[in-house]
Amino acid sequence: MADVIEEKIKNYKTAPFDARFPNTNQTRNCFQNYLDFHRCNKALSSKGQEITPCEWYQRVYKSLCPMSWVERWDTQIEEGSFPGKI
């Protein structure tokens, strides 16, 4: 399974279509992938597993989200004021 995930990550070009977000505005898609990355990272890290599968979410949110948003969210996480549930 890890080989399949690593292969998908290597072939990654841009965010794929996500049926949960069919509209042109991809703001919610950006935020959801940011949350999914941090949730995946937290879950796998707590189990002592490798976090390679989480890189998929990171690549998607980095291609969809403005970096100023990501920087602000990272700061909010550090300060403990992030509005999302991770």
C-alpha atoms as one frame of an Amber mdcrd trajectory, in Angstrom:
protein
   0.000   0.000   0.000   2.799   2.417   0.833   4.280   1.785  -2.622   1.012
   2.786  -4.290   0.803   5.971  -2.222   4.418   6.874  -2.932   3.812   6.324
  -6.666   0.770   8.626  -6.593   2.762  11.287  -4.773   5.561  11.114  -7.340
   3.089  11.496 -10.226   1.210  14.352  -8.538   0.725  17.382 -10.786  -2.196
  19.393  -9.359  -5.175  18.886  -7.103  -7.530  16.251  -8.547 -11.282  16.725
  -8.845 -13.059  16.185  -5.538 -16.792  15.473  -5.830 -17.382  17.013  -2.393
 -16.400  20.399  -3.876 -17.860  20.556  -7.417 -17.961  24.369  -7.699 -15.330
  26.695  -9.022 -14.661  28.217  -5.599 -12.132  25.874  -3.994 -11.807  27.654
  -0.633 -13.526  24.873   1.314 -11.481  22.246  -0.543  -8.305  24.086   0.455
  -9.310  24.266   4.129 -10.502  20.643   4.252  -7.238  19.319   2.827  -5.300
  21.447   5.325  -7.330  19.918   8.153  -6.998  16.406   6.686  -3.209  16.786
   6.512  -2.915  17.790  10.152  -5.397  15.134  11.312  -3.567  12.431   9.356
  -0.219  13.643  10.654  -1.473  13.660  14.248  -3.103  10.218  13.977  -0.132
   8.458  12.378   2.434  10.183  14.582   0.616   9.120  17.739   0.725   5.502
  16.554   4.408   5.754  15.690   3.746   5.115  12.001   5.322   6.815   9.017
   3.473   9.936   7.857   4.143   9.448   4.129   0.430   9.024   3.251  -0.251
  12.470   4.732   1.975  14.130   2.147  -0.851  13.755  -0.388  -3.054  16.167
   1.572  -0.156  18.562   1.991   0.508  18.707  -1.725  -3.175  19.278  -2.471
  -3.614  22.099   0.017  -0.360  23.720  -1.091  -1.591  23.765  -4.677  -5.034
  25.143  -3.734  -4.417  27.502  -0.807  -2.779  30.915  -0.887   0.404  30.667
   1.156  -0.644  33.658   3.278  -3.596  31.594   4.543  -1.376  28.607   5.315
   1.094  30.804   7.197  -1.737  32.375   9.213  -3.226  28.948  10.025   0.187
  27.603  11.064   0.613  30.595  13.367  -2.862  30.060  14.812  -2.086  26.383
  15.485   1.102  27.359  17.319  -0.789  29.956  19.381  -3.674  27.595  20.108
  -6.282  29.810  18.428  -6.905  27.782  15.243 -10.657  27.614  14.505 -10.646
  24.113  12.993 -10.823  20.822  14.857  -7.638  18.813  14.405
